[in-house]
């Protein structure tokens, strides 16, 4: 057996992650000499050192490096070029570091499995950072949403998101609208899918409070409650999920994003450049079970937060 290779979840604040238990189970079942670690990387230089380590075997990239990691790679695939963000790094057969994106599979799989009725209807994204780009790709290209509303405290981030996703949205004709007030929201059709792409937080500034008021308005005014997916993993029930439940919306936690990506992640990690099905249906089912058990028992994500206050 060859020497051990290491897979990583790389980001800031990843020590709470529930992913290692599931990933290490998969590696053991596949009888592969890999170990998965949640690895803190305080700086981009730390990310670079991990990627260049001789025992590096692949990585999941999370906040805040989904865009900046691209400059550390030898190549990125068409998904990264289209989406504008990278959350998966693997080593090609000839030893190059390649970036891809599987986040969109997590968004698409989670929403579609929960309720297919949001396809072809307006959607909303809370946030405009790296994760939001994968959400736009899933909602526009795959779910054919005609309009995507964006709520975010930073106007420049929204402008960048609009520019970065203009080409992918043009294929479907998806419009993007930056919502900056409840009054503006009142003139628009209610979204059916809402995707949260930012960490959990208690709003402090007026811009942050307005964002939550808009979020609350759409959920409260919906004739038929839709589906809210929060890509944030910590805590398992975020303030936005609490608010969505208050208005009887179906809610999906960040853990669901993980499970819908594993088939593609292990294909590129263990069999890059092929169409091999590395994980069987039975192993995928076992992995999902372990993931959900870990989510229920992990003290790192199972804690209560006070309700959001946006008054």
Secondary structure, DSSP 8 states (H G I E B T S, - for coil): ----EEEEEEESS-TT-SHHHHHHHHHHHTT-SEEEEEEE-SSHHHHHHHHHSTTEEEEEE-TT-TTGGGGGSSEE-HHHHHHS---EEEE-TTS-EEEE--HHHHHHHHHHHH-GGGTTS-EEEE--SHHHHHHHHIIIIIT--SEEEEE-S-HHHHHHHHHHHHHHHHHHT-EEEE---HHHHTTS---SEEEE-S------SHHHHHHHHHHHHHHHH-SS--EEEE---SSSS-HHHHHHHHTT-EEE-THHHHHTTHHHHHHHHHSTTS----S-HHHHHHHHHHHHHHHHH-TTT----------
